[in-house]
């Protein structure tokens, strides 16, 4: 049976960095009703990514006005994703005096969240004409999570993000 880190922490007092079975709900406040998605240490389905992007784009169009350029809409949608991830990450950050095993658990969940934060930063850099690698946070991230970030960026490119390429 596959176990997430909440089980390891409670039963054994440690966490597995980059555990593929960890999960976390994140609310993307796009539009009248937020889109709630479960982020996991396993790849997300492309249709879930599409749902989040479309909801955030619709909210961005409304926020910027109907005449906004597609690049501006995409940047605003990606900022909404990045802001939602940053907000959720701040909620999870280990408080002062947190036992080390609890802090490890929280940092691992924050790294899982950063798979999406990293994707949003890379995509924003791309739309702004910068190299996506410039958007790396510099934080130590488990390889599994780094690969998820790259996967989501690649999916975004295949789903139309490539139209923002500057030559």
Secondary structure, DSSP 8 states (H G I E B T S, - for coil): ----HHHHHHHHS---TT-TT-EEEEEE--SSS-EEEEEESS---HHHHHHHHHHHHHHHHHHH-TT--HHHHHHHHHHHHHHHHHHHHHHHS--TT--HHHHHHHHHHHHHHHHHHHHHHHHHHHHTTS-GGGG-------HHHHHHHHHHHHHHHHTTGGGG---
